[in-house]
Amino acid sequence: MKIYKENDSVIYTDKAGSRFDTFVIFDTDRETGLTHINHCNLKVTIDTLELHPRSATGCTMPMDDSFSFELFKQLKEKFINQDQMKQKRSFTVHRDTKVVELLAKAS
């Protein structure tokens, strides 16, 4: 099984055959085989991805500067928070809600 690492530049091919340059947010999950990519916040199978040709030669996304690293960190936190919110189910309790009484019955 091919494993993509965090920050790898990849090319994603969707069902319609369109190809998108994107990057990997989280490493490939070894249990499910899914890779979390930036494009539309998708978790995709490995057969829909290929390593970007420039990434294969060592020209990867520049994470050396602090701005890129901070931007990537915030993006990763955003997706972690979204996943946690999906797992949590919250209930809203409305108390002291006024109930409107019927003024007239429909005939």
URNOR-V375317 format. One record per residue. PHI is phi in radians with two decimals (none if undefined). D_LAST is the distance of its C-alpha to the last C-alpha in whole Angstrom. Layout:
phi=PHI d_last=D_LAST
phi=PHI d_last=D_LAST
This chain:
phi=none d_last=69
phi=-1.36 d_last=70
phi=-2.11 d_last=68
phi=-1.70 d_last=67
phi=-1.78 d_last=68
phi=-0.95 d_last=66
phi=1.39 d_last=67
phi=-1.16 d_last=68
phi=-1.49 d_last=67
phi=-2.32 d_last=66
phi=-1.99 d_last=64
phi=-1.75 d_last=61
phi=-1.97 d_last=60
phi=-1.49 d_last=57
phi=-1.14 d_last=55
phi=-1.40 d_last=55
phi=1.65 d_last=59
phi=-1.28 d_last=59
phi=-2.00 d_last=61
phi=-2.27 d_last=61
phi=-1.38 d_last=63
phi=-2.66 d_last=62
phi=-2.43 d_last=63
phi=-1.49 d_last=63
phi=-1.57 d_last=61
phi=-2.13 d_last=62
phi=-0.96 d_last=65
phi=-1.08 d_last=64
phi=-1.30 d_last=62
phi=-1.24 d_last=65
phi=-1.37 d_last=62
phi=-1.65 d_last=60
phi=1.40 d_last=62
phi=-1.65 d_last=59
phi=-2.06 d_last=60
phi=-1.54 d_last=58
phi=-1.96 d_last=59
phi=-1.27 d_last=58
phi=-1.08 d_last=56
phi=1.00 d_last=52
phi=0.94 d_last=53
phi=-1.66 d_last=54
phi=-1.99 d_last=55
phi=-2.14 d_last=57
phi=-1.36 d_last=60
phi=-1.19 d_last=63
phi=-1.21 d_last=63
phi=-1.61 d_last=61
phi=-2.05 d_last=64
phi=-2.49 d_last=67
phi=-1.16 d_last=69
phi=-1.09 d_last=70
phi=-0.98 d_last=73
phi=-1.24 d_last=74
phi=-1.23 d_last=73
phi=-1.18 d_last=75
phi=-1.60 d_last=78
phi=1.80 d_last=78
phi=-1.60 d_last=76
phi=-1.69 d_last=73
phi=-1.07 d_last=70
phi=-1.27 d_last=72
phi=-1.91 d_last=71
phi=-1.29 d_last=74
phi=-1.41 d_last=73
phi=-1.19 d_last=71
phi=-1.14 d_last=68
phi=-1.09 d_last=67
phi=-1.12 d_last=68
phi=-1.16 d_last=65
phi=-1.08 d_last=63
phi=-1.14 d_last=63
phi=-1.10 d_last=63
phi=-1.16 d_last=59
phi=-1.12 d_last=58
phi=-1.13 d_last=59
phi=-1.09 d_last=57
phi=-1.05 d_last=54
phi=-1.21 d_last=54
phi=-1.12 d_last=55
phi=-1.11 d_last=52
phi=-1.09 d_last=49
phi=-1.13 d_last=50
phi=-1.18 d_last=50
phi=-1.17 d_last=47
phi=-1.17 d_last=45
phi=-1.38 d_last=47
phi=-1.48 d_last=45
phi=-2.06 d_last=42
phi=-1.96 d_last=40
phi=-2.01 d_last=37
phi=-1.88 d_last=36
phi=-1.80 d_last=34
phi=-1.85 d_last=32
phi=-1.90 d_last=32
phi=0.98 d_last=31
phi=-1.49 d_last=28
phi=-1.28 d_last=25
phi=-1.76 d_last=22
phi=-1.45 d_last=19
phi=-1.43 d_last=17
phi=-1.20 d_last=13
phi=-1.50 d_last=13
phi=-2.60 d_last=9
phi=-1.56 d_last=6
phi=-1.28 d_last=4
phi=-1.80 d_last=0
